[in-house]
Amino acid sequence: MEQRLTLVTLGVPDVAAARRFFEDGLGWRAAEFDSDEVAFFDCGTCALGLFGRGALAHDAGVADDGGAFPATSVAWNGRTRAEVDAAFARAVAAGAEPVKPPEEAFWGGYSGYVRIPGGHLLELAHNPGWPLDETGRMVLPPPAA
């Protein structure tokens, strides 16, 4: 498993307000993506995702109980589904708690979650729409003009 992260996702109560903060407040530009439910920002070597808190909990297969769910996940993307399966098995063998085994995702990819020691979620995913370059960096669509 290559040592890198591809995405940090924040589960927020209001995606539109969080997006306005980054765009209007900080001057960042979101990647071109047709959804009011999620926003992605290219941050150089990693991307920042904004996703509804409840939707993130649902995607990970955990309860949004306010306490045990940190509303944050980090993601490692593989180049293939087989890489995701191998990374999931390796993480579990290393002591991570399996939360949701890799499976077809509603967004057209393949994704699973583990809870790492300390309680945070690690998503292991393959997204055929956002390939990885030769360095392992996820290639997002460019910001809207």
HUZI-V807514 format. One line per field, one symbol per residue. ss: DSSP state (H for helix, E for strand, L for the rest). psi: psi as a letter, one per 40 degrees, with the letter a starting at -180 (. if undefined). A space follows every 50 residues. Layout:
ss: ???
psi: ???
//
This chain:
ss: LLLLLLEEEEEELLHHHHHHHHHHHLLLLLELLLLLLEEEEELLLLEEEE EEHHHHHHHHLLLLLLLLLLLEEEEEELLLHHHHHHHHHHHHHLLLEEEE EEEELLLLLEEEEEELLLLLEEEEEELLLLLELLLLLELLLLELL
psi: higiidhhhhhidhdddddddddddeeihiihhgheeiihhhfceiihih ihdddddddefihgedcehefiiiihhididddddddddddddeeihhdh ihihideeahiiiihiheeihhhhihhdegiiadeehhhiiiii.
//
